[in-house]
């Protein structure tokens, strides 16, 4: 019998964390005699260009890159032609699509479902809280979901949303959102012993809150800055605390001016860093904060937890529901409420002895969120779909 073939369509080659998962998935597919190919549509997105170059060496799986440009610069006509050609050439038995937000995903859905008569799986990280909902877009999503056979979801809130859009709960497979834990941990451990020296060299404080991500509107960094300023003005112990902001984006100048206008002390903008540099700053920090008002998951939460940090996470981030254990490794807060964030941050300022204990809890929780486990969950789902639930074939 001819081997079954799996095709994954992905948006950008830049995604280092997906590269690790795809590499592990390729190993499983090869071991179990499945064909495997990834179509990477573009090199990057414009908003991510300052987050580091593409590391090609981590892409240890077969892939084809359609366009050596940003996603935003792709011609619709050329995109349709290229993706159609690749799907017809490969003729997959199952195709995994990265969502419903791009025309090319709809083209791929139509070809696989109605012409090649294969199985279609949507990989989705969106949640009910992700971006303002518009009536016509929600109906378009429901139509897309109706023609998908199964869904891979990143976490509890993602599953709730895809079921609301019409997918049967029994056809939803929850899989881990994973980073390259080992590389992150290695970098972190390499700099942890130099913490005091590097804090002094950079002019940071003894203790530090840290934010990592784009400086864009949906990340809501201004609420973090305002809460931190209130913290510095209201708690005497906060004199030993700083706020490190790692990232770049269109709101950078606005945020710098906000810090000046508020006369907020000890706020440090360090700019955008590559993913392999970010653990250096985790090593110089004590508590991670993600204040987003729109965040499908929040992989920076994974990274911070790998680096043994307690986390304070917005309830709008998918990771809050699967990775944060209230009072054990951190707290969930309302990103529209500065006082709520202030209270959560104040806990660590008043109880610095809890930081290490809660950080160890973070490390324990995140230990199973590895690329290997994410790939295994994904492959087990693929195997079950193609073999009508007989996932005993997984080796």
Residue pairs with C-beta under 8 A, 6 or more apart in sequence:
3 33
3 34
3 35
4 34
4 35
4 93
4 94
4 386
5 34
5 35
5 36
5 37
5 90
5 91
5 92
5 93
5 94
6 29
6 34
6 35
6 36
6 37
6 92
6 93
6 94
6 95
6 96
6 382
7 37
7 38
7 39
7 87
7 90
7 92
7 94
7 95
7 96
8 22
8 25
8 36
8 37
8 38
8 39
8 95
8 96
9 38
9 39
9 41
9 83
9 95
9 96
9 97
9 98
9 104
9 105
9 108
10 18
10 22
10 38
10 39
10 40
10 41
10 98
11 40
11 41
11 42
11 45
11 71
11 98
11 102
12 40
12 41
12 42
12 43
12 44
12 45
12 48
12 71
13 40
13 42
13 43
13 44
13 54
13 59
13 63
13 65
14 43
14 44
14 45
14 48
14 51
14 54
16 55
16 58
16 180
16 275
17 178
17 179
17 180
17 275
17 299
17 371
19 55
19 58
19 59
19 60
19 61
20 58
20 178
20 179
20 180
20 371
21 178
21 371
21 374
21 375
21 378
22 38
22 59
22 61
22 63
22 375
23 58
23 59
23 60
23 61
23 371
23 375
24 371
24 372
24 374
24 375
24 376
25 36
25 61
25 375
25 378
25 379
26 36
26 60
26 61
26 62
27 375
28 375
28 376
28 379
28 394
28 395
29 35
29 36
29 379
29 382
30 36
31 395
32 379
32 383
32 393
32 394
32 395
34 382
34 383
34 386
35 90
35 92
36 61
36 62
37 62
37 63
37 64
37 90
37 92
38 61
38 62
38 63
38 64
39 63
39 64
39 66
39 83
39 86
40 63
40 64
40 65
40 66
41 66
41 67
41 71
41 74
41 79
41 83
41 102
41 104
42 65
42 66
42 67
42 68
42 69
42 70
42 71
42 73
42 74
43 54
43 65
43 67
43 68
43 69
43 70
44 54
44 70
44 71
45 70
45 71
45 72
46 70
46 71
46 72
47 214
47 216
47 249
49 70
50 248
50 249
50 272
51 214
51 247
51 248
51 272
51 273
51 274
51 275
52 272
52 273
52 274
52 275
52 276
52 277
53 274
58 180
64 86
66 74
66 79
66 82
66 83
66 86
67 73
67 74
67 78
67 79
67 82
71 102
74 104
76 103
79 103
79 104
80 103
80 104
80 107
83 104
83 107
83 108
84 107
84 111
87 95
87 108
87 111
87 112
87 116
88 111
91 116
92 112
92 116
92 118
93 118
93 119
93 386
94 118
94 119
94 120
94 121
94 382
94 385
94 386
95 108
95 112
95 118
95 119
95 120
95 121
96 121
96 122
96 123
96 152
96 382
97 105
97 108
97 109
97 120
97 121
97 122
97 123
97 148
98 105
98 123
99 105
99 122
99 123
99 124
99 125
99 126
100 106
100 122
100 140
100 141
100 144
100 145
105 144
106 144
109 120
109 144
109 147
109 148
112 118
112 119
112 120
113 120
113 147
119 149
119 150
119 385
119 386
120 147
120 148
120 149
121 148
121 149
121 150
121 151
121 152
121 381
121 382
121 385
122 144
122 145
122 148
122 150
122 151
122 152
122 162
123 151
123 152
124 151
124 152
124 153
124 154
124 158
124 161
124 162
125 153
125 154
125 155
125 158
125 177
125 296
125 297
125 318
126 158
126 161
126 162
126 296
127 155
127 157
127 158
127 160
127 161
127 296
127 318
128 157
128 160
128 161
128 164
129 157
129 294
129 295
129 315
129 316
130 161
130 294
130 295
130 296
130 316
131 218
131 294
138 165
141 165
142 165
142 166
145 151
145 162
145 165
145 166
145 167
146 166
148 167
149 171
149 385
150 167
150 171
150 172
150 173
150 381
150 385
151 159
151 162
151 167
151 171
151 172
151 173
152 173
152 175
152 378
152 381
153 159
153 162
153 172
153 173
153 174
153 175
154 174
154 175
154 176
154 177
154 296
154 297
154 318
155 174
155 177
155 297
155 318
155 319
155 321
155 322
156 174
156 318
156 321
156 322
157 318
157 321
158 174
158 296
158 297
158 318
159 169
159 172
159 174
162 172
163 169
163 172
173 377
173 378
173 381
174 377
175 374
175 377
175 378
175 381
176 368
176 369
176 370
176 373
176 374
176 377
177 297
177 299
177 302
177 318
177 319
177 369
177 374
178 302
178 369
178 370
178 371
178 373
178 374
179 299
179 302
179 303
179 306
179 369
179 371
180 371
181 302
181 306
181 366
181 367
181 369
181 370
181 371
183 276
184 275
184 278
184 279
184 303
184 306
184 307
185 279
185 306
185 307
187 276
187 277
187 279
187 280
188 279
188 280
188 282
188 283
188 306
188 307
188 308
191 198
191 279
191 280
191 283
191 284
192 283
194 283
195 283
195 284
198 204
198 280
198 283
198 284
199 205
199 206
199 208
199 284
202 268
202 270
202 284
203 268
204 242
204 244
204 268
204 284
205 240
205 241
205 242
205 266
206 240
206 241
207 240
207 241
207 242
207 286
207 287
207 348
207 349
207 352
207 355
208 241
208 242
208 243
208 244
208 284
208 285
208 286
208 287
209 224
209 228
209 241
209 242
209 243
209 244
209 285
209 286
209 287
209 288
209 289
209 345
209 348
210 243
210 244
210 245
210 246
210 281
210 282
210 284
210 285
210 286
210 287
210 288
210 289
210 304
210 309
211 219
211 221
211 224
211 243
211 244
211 245
211 246
211 247
211 288
211 289
211 290
211 291
212 246
212 247
212 278
212 281
212 282
212 288
212 300
212 303
212 304
213 219
213 246
213 247
213 290
213 292
213 300
214 247
214 248
214 249
215 221
215 245
215 247
215 248
215 249
215 250
215 251
215 252
215 255
216 249
216 250
216 251
217 251
218 292
218 293
218 294
218 295
219 247
219 249
219 251
219 291
219 292
219 295
220 291
220 292
220 293
220 314
220 335
221 245
221 251
221 255
221 291
222 251
222 254
222 255
222 258
223 291
223 335
223 336
223 338
223 341
224 243
224 289
224 291
224 341
225 243
225 255
225 258
225 259
225 262
225 264
225 267
226 258
226 262
226 338
227 338
227 341
227 342
227 345
228 243
228 264
228 267
228 345
229 262
229 263
229 264
229 265
230 338
230 342
231 238
231 241
231 342
231 345
231 346
231 349
232 238
232 239
232 241
232 264
232 265
232 266
234 342
234 346
235 346
235 349
235 350
237 349
237 350
237 352
238 349
241 266
241 349
242 266
242 267
242 268
243 266
243 267
243 268
244 268
244 270
244 281
244 284
244 285
245 255
245 267
245 268
245 269
245 270
246 270
246 271
246 272
246 273
246 278
246 281
247 271
247 272
247 273
248 271
248 272
252 269
255 269
256 269
258 264
259 267
270 281
273 280
273 281
275 303
278 303
279 303
279 306
279 307
282 288
282 303
282 304
282 307
282 309
283 307
285 309
286 309
286 310
286 348
286 352
286 355
287 309
287 310
287 311
287 312
287 330
287 345
287 348
287 355
288 300
288 301
288 304
288 305
288 309
288 310
288 311
288 312
288 330
289 311
289 312
289 313
289 341
289 345
290 298
290 300
290 301
290 311
290 312
290 313
290 314
290 317
290 319
291 314
291 335
291 341
292 298
292 314
292 316
292 317
292 335
293 314
293 316
293 335
293 336
294 316
295 314
295 316
295 317
295 318
295 319
296 317
296 318
297 317
297 318
297 319
298 313
298 317
298 318
298 319
298 320
299 319
301 311
301 313
301 317
301 319
301 320
301 323
301 324
302 319
302 323
302 366
302 369
304 311
304 362
305 311
305 323
305 329
305 362
305 363
305 365
305 366
306 363
306 366
308 356
308 359
308 360
308 362
308 363
309 359
309 362
310 329
310 330
310 348
310 354
310 355
310 358
310 359
310 361
310 362
311 323
311 324
311 329
311 330
311 362
312 330
312 331
312 332
312 333
312 341
312 344
312 345
313 319
313 320
313 323
313 324
313 330
313 331
313 332
313 333
314 320
314 332
314 333
314 334
314 335
315 332
315 333
315 334
315 335
316 335
320 332
323 329
323 365
323 366
323 369
324 330
324 331
324 332
325 361
325 365
326 332
328 358
328 361
329 358
329 359
329 361
329 362
329 365
330 358
330 362
331 344
331 347
333 340
333 341
333 343
333 344
334 340
334 341
335 341
347 354
348 354
348 355
376 394
379 394
380 391
380 394
381 391
383 390
383 391
383 393
383 394
384 390
384 391
387 393
